[in-house]
Amino acid sequence: QVQLQESGGGSVQSGGSLRLSCAASGSPYSSYCMAWFRQAPGKEREGIATINTVSSTTYADSVKGRFTISRDNAKNTLYLQMNSLKPEDTAMYYCAAGLTASYCDYSSLGPRVSYWGQGTQVTVSS
């Protein structure tokens, strides 16, 4: 079992930055593919970034070049640095963990997520 708790969300103006954190507890965190998903009002939840056990990353085109996912296995913590934020980034952001190596990418991980956090709201105003 893995418990995930996000923090760091908030309100920011367009062009601003935020850093999300996800604290993990329970089973060996370092064994999991970790990811950030988001869900905007009226839309489906979408994967935006993943990081595998050797810190290889994938990004959705919508965030590539602006967001950076990272993990600190010593602290059991996942991060998402979000720069150049846009109003369309407004969403609830979720941390996720999946015990998979082959499908650790933003477009494939969704059905293989084993654990979800509760989410943290990010609101970007124009």
C-alpha positions as protocol buffer text, in pm:
chain_id: "A"
residue {
  index: 1
  type: GLN
  ca { x: 0 y: 0 z: 0 }
}
residue {
  index: 2
  type: VAL
  ca { x: 113 y: 352 z: -82 }
}
residue {
  index: 3
  type: GLN
  ca { x: -44 y: 666 z: 59 }
}
residue {
  index: 4
  type: LEU
  ca { x: -1 y: 987 z: -140 }
}
residue {
  index: 5
  type: GLN
  ca { x: -58 y: 1345 z: -24 }
}
residue {
  index: 6
  type: GLU
  ca { x: -24 y: 1644 z: -253 }
}
residue {
  index: 7
  type: SER
  ca { x: 54 y: 2000 z: -150 }
}
residue {
  index: 8
  type: GLY
  ca { x: 159 y: 2327 z: -309 }
}
residue {
  index: 9
  type: GLY
  ca { x: -145 y: 2417 z: -514 }
}
residue {
  index: 10
  type: GLY
  ca { x: -293 y: 2766 z: -515 }
}
residue {
  index: 11
  type: SER
  ca { x: -385 y: 3065 z: -725 }
}
residue {
  index: 12
  type: VAL
  ca { x: -137 y: 3239 z: -952 }
}
residue {
  index: 13
  type: GLN
  ca { x: -145 y: 3482 z: -1239 }
}
residue {
  index: 14
  type: SER
  ca { x: -69 y: 3382 z: -1596 }
}
residue {
  index: 15
  type: GLY
  ca { x: 304 y: 3348 z: -1647 }
}
residue {
  index: 16
  type: GLY
  ca { x: 366 y: 3259 z: -1284 }
}
residue {
  index: 17
  type: SER
  ca { x: 510 y: 2948 z: -1125 }
}
residue {
  index: 18
  type: LEU
  ca { x: 409 y: 2689 z: -868 }
}
residue {
  index: 19
  type: ARG
  ca { x: 577 y: 2382 z: -727 }
}
residue {
  index: 20
  type: LEU
  ca { x: 364 y: 2086 z: -632 }
}
residue {
  index: 21
  type: SER
  ca { x: 485 y: 1818 z: -391 }
}
residue {
  index: 22
  type: CYS
  ca { x: 356 y: 1469 z: -326 }
}
residue {
  index: 23
  type: ALA
  ca { x: 461 y: 1294 z: -8 }
}
residue {
  index: 24
  type: ALA
  ca { x: 447 y: 915 z: -24 }
}
residue {
  index: 25
  type: SER
  ca { x: 433 y: 664 z: 259 }
}
residue {
  index: 26
  type: GLY
  ca { x: 396 y: 289 z: 274 }
}
residue {
  index: 27
  type: SER
  ca { x: 550 y: 43 z: 29 }
}
residue {
  index: 28
  type: PRO
  ca { x: 892 y: 115 z: -124 }
}
residue {
  index: 29
  type: TYR
  ca { x: 830 y: 441 z: -307 }
}
residue {
  index: 30
  type: SER
  ca { x: 1138 y: 397 z: -524 }
}
residue {
  index: 31
  type: SER
  ca { x: 985 y: 90 z: -694 }
}
residue {
  index: 32
  type: TYR
  ca { x: 694 y: 281 z: -846 }
}
residue {
  index: 33
  type: CYS
  ca { x: 638 y: 470 z: -1164 }
}
residue {
  index: 34
  type: MET
  ca { x: 519 y: 809 z: -1041 }
}
residue {
  index: 35
  type: ALA
  ca { x: 305 y: 1057 z: -1227 }
}
residue {
  index: 36
  type: TRP
  ca { x: 107 y: 1375 z: -1223 }
}
residue {
  index: 37
  type: PHE
  ca { x: -243 y: 1387 z: -1367 }
}
residue {
  index: 38
  type: ARG
  ca { x: -485 y: 1676 z: -1385 }
}
residue {
  index: 39
  type: GLN
  ca { x: -857 y: 1720 z: -1433 }
}
residue {
  index: 40
  type: ALA
  ca { x: -1012 y: 2045 z: -1544 }
}
residue {
  index: 41
  type: PRO
  ca { x: -1382 y: 2119 z: -1488 }
}
residue {
  index: 42
  type: GLY
  ca { x: -1595 y: 1926 z: -1737 }
}
residue {
  index: 43
  type: LYS
  ca { x: -1298 y: 1733 z: -1874 }
}
residue {
  index: 44
  type: GLU
  ca { x: -1154 y: 1389 z: -1825 }
}
residue {
  index: 45
  type: ARG
  ca { x: -851 y: 1331 z: -1608 }
}
residue {
  index: 46
  type: GLU
  ca { x: -534 y: 1338 z: -1818 }
}
residue {
  index: 47
  type: GLY
  ca { x: -179 y: 1228 z: -1757 }
}
residue {
  index: 48
  type: ILE
  ca { x: 72 y: 1510 z: -1795 }
}
residue {
  index: 49
  type: ALA
  ca { x: 406 y: 1378 z: -1669 }
}
residue {
  index: 50
  type: THR
  ca { x: 568 y: 1057 z: -1551 }
}
residue {
  index: 51
  type: ILE
  ca { x: 899 y: 959 z: -1396 }
}
residue {
  index: 52
  type: ASN
  ca { x: 1021 y: 602 z: -1371 }
}
residue {
  index: 53
  type: THR
  ca { x: 1245 y: 428 z: -1122 }
}
residue {
  index: 54
  type: VAL
  ca { x: 1562 y: 554 z: -1291 }
}
residue {
  index: 55
  type: SER
  ca { x: 1422 y: 906 z: -1330 }
}
residue {
  index: 56
  type: SER
  ca { x: 1346 y: 893 z: -1700 }
}
residue {
  index: 57
  type: THR
  ca { x: 1059 y: 1128 z: -1774 }
}
residue {
  index: 58
  type: THR
  ca { x: 777 y: 1177 z: -2024 }
}
residue {
  index: 59
  type: TYR
  ca { x: 557 y: 1482 z: -2076 }
}
residue {
  index: 60
  type: ALA
  ca { x: 235 y: 1562 z: -2252 }
}
residue {
  index: 61
  type: ASP
  ca { x: 280 y: 1813 z: -2532 }
}
residue {
  index: 62
  type: SER
  ca { x: 62 y: 2063 z: -2347 }
}
residue {
  index: 63
  type: VAL
  ca { x: 318 y: 2097 z: -2066 }
}
residue {
  index: 64
  type: LYS
  ca { x: 648 y: 2003 z: -2231 }
}
residue {
  index: 65
  type: GLY
  ca { x: 909 y: 2272 z: -2182 }
}
residue {
  index: 66
  type: ARG
  ca { x: 713 y: 2439 z: -1902 }
}
residue {
  index: 67
  type: PHE
  ca { x: 670 y: 2167 z: -1638 }
}
residue {
  index: 68
  type: THR
  ca { x: 939 y: 1949 z: -1479 }
}
residue {
  index: 69
  type: ILE
  ca { x: 870 y: 1631 z: -1285 }
}
residue {
  index: 70
  type: SER
  ca { x: 1128 y: 1503 z: -1038 }
}
residue {
  index: 71
  type: ARG
  ca { x: 1152 y: 1264 z: -747 }
}
residue {
  index: 72
  type: ASP
  ca { x: 1359 y: 1241 z: -431 }
}
residue {
  index: 73
  type: ASN
  ca { x: 1363 y: 877 z: -325 }
}
residue {
  index: 74
  type: ALA
  ca { x: 1543 y: 957 z: 0 }
}
residue {
  index: 75
  type: LYS
  ca { x: 1253 y: 1183 z: 100 }
}
residue {
  index: 76
  type: ASN
  ca { x: 979 y: 972 z: -62 }
}
residue {
  index: 77
  type: THR
  ca { x: 863 y: 1283 z: -241 }
}
residue {
  index: 78
  type: LEU
  ca { x: 752 y: 1362 z: -595 }
}
residue {
  index: 79
  type: TYR
  ca { x: 760 y: 1715 z: -736 }
}
residue {
  index: 80
  type: LEU
  ca { x: 612 y: 1908 z: -1025 }
}
residue {
  index: 81
  type: GLN
  ca { x: 772 y: 2243 z: -1104 }
}
residue {
  index: 82
  type: MET
  ca { x: 528 y: 2443 z: -1315 }
}
residue {
  index: 83
  type: ASN
  ca { x: 653 y: 2753 z: -1495 }
}
residue {
  index: 84
  type: SER
  ca { x: 493 y: 2988 z: -1747 }
}
residue {
  index: 85
  type: LEU
  ca { x: 151 y: 2889 z: -1624 }
}
residue {
  index: 86
  type: LYS
  ca { x: -151 y: 2954 z: -1845 }
}
residue {
  index: 87
  type: PRO
  ca { x: -522 y: 2981 z: -1763 }
}
residue {
  index: 88
  type: GLU
  ca { x: -574 y: 2648 z: -1939 }
}
residue {
  index: 89
  type: ASP
  ca { x: -354 y: 2485 z: -1674 }
}
residue {
  index: 90
  type: THR
  ca { x: -630 y: 2547 z: -1421 }
}
residue {
  index: 91
  type: ALA
  ca { x: -727 y: 2204 z: -1284 }
}
residue {
  index: 92
  type: MET
  ca { x: -715 y: 1969 z: -991 }
}
residue {
  index: 93
  type: TYR
  ca { x: -373 y: 1806 z: -992 }
}
residue {
  index: 94
  type: TYR
  ca { x: -328 y: 1448 z: -873 }
}
residue {
  index: 95
  type: CYS
  ca { x: -23 y: 1248 z: -779 }
}
residue {
  index: 96
  type: ALA
  ca { x: -32 y: 881 z: -885 }
}
residue {
  index: 97
  type: ALA
  ca { x: 173 y: 565 z: -846 }
}
residue {
  index: 98
  type: GLY
  ca { x: 181 y: 254 z: -1061 }
}
residue {
  index: 99
  type: LEU
  ca { x: 384 y: -62 z: -1031 }
}
residue {
  index: 100
  type: THR
  ca { x: 483 y: -79 z: -1396 }
}
residue {
  index: 101
  type: ALA
  ca { x: 794 y: -19 z: -1600 }
}
residue {
  index: 102
  type: SER
  ca { x: 675 y: -84 z: -1955 }
}
residue {
  index: 103
  type: TYR
  ca { x: 381 y: 157 z: -1936 }
}
residue {
  index: 104
  type: CYS
  ca { x: 542 y: 439 z: -1740 }
}
residue {
  index: 105
  type: ASP
  ca { x: 448 y: 717 z: -1977 }
}
residue {
  index: 106
  type: TYR
  ca { x: 188 y: 989 z: -1956 }
}
residue {
  index: 107
  type: SER
  ca { x: -43 y: 839 z: -2218 }
}
residue {
  index: 108
  type: SER
  ca { x: -33 y: 475 z: -2100 }
}
residue {
  index: 109
  type: LEU
  ca { x: -11 y: 481 z: -1721 }
}
residue {
  index: 110
  type: GLY
  ca { x: -373 y: 579 z: -1644 }
}
residue {
  index: 111
  type: PRO
  ca { x: -534 y: 230 z: -1640 }
}
residue {
  index: 112
  type: ARG
  ca { x: -236 y: 96 z: -1446 }
}
residue {
  index: 113
  type: VAL
  ca { x: -238 y: 344 z: -1161 }
}
residue {
  index: 114
  type: SER
  ca { x: -261 y: 164 z: -829 }
}
residue {
  index: 115
  type: TYR
  ca { x: -273 y: 463 z: -595 }
}
residue {
  index: 116
  type: TRP
  ca { x: -403 y: 818 z: -619 }
}
residue {
  index: 117
  type: GLY
  ca { x: -363 y: 1121 z: -401 }
}
residue {
  index: 118
  type: GLN
  ca { x: -654 y: 1342 z: -301 }
}
residue {
  index: 119
  type: GLY
  ca { x: -555 y: 1623 z: -534 }
}
residue {
  index: 120
  type: THR
  ca { x: -452 y: 1986 z: -503 }
}
residue {
  index: 121
  type: GLN
  ca { x: -620 y: 2273 z: -688 }
}
residue {
  index: 122
  type: VAL
  ca { x: -425 y: 2499 z: -923 }
}
residue {
  index: 123
  type: THR
  ca { x: -596 y: 2811 z: -1053 }
}
residue {
  index: 124
  type: VAL
  ca { x: -432 y: 3038 z: -1310 }
}
residue {
  index: 125
  type: SER
  ca { x: -590 y: 3375 z: -1380 }
}
residue {
  index: 126
  type: SER
  ca { x: -532 y: 3584 z: -1691 }
}
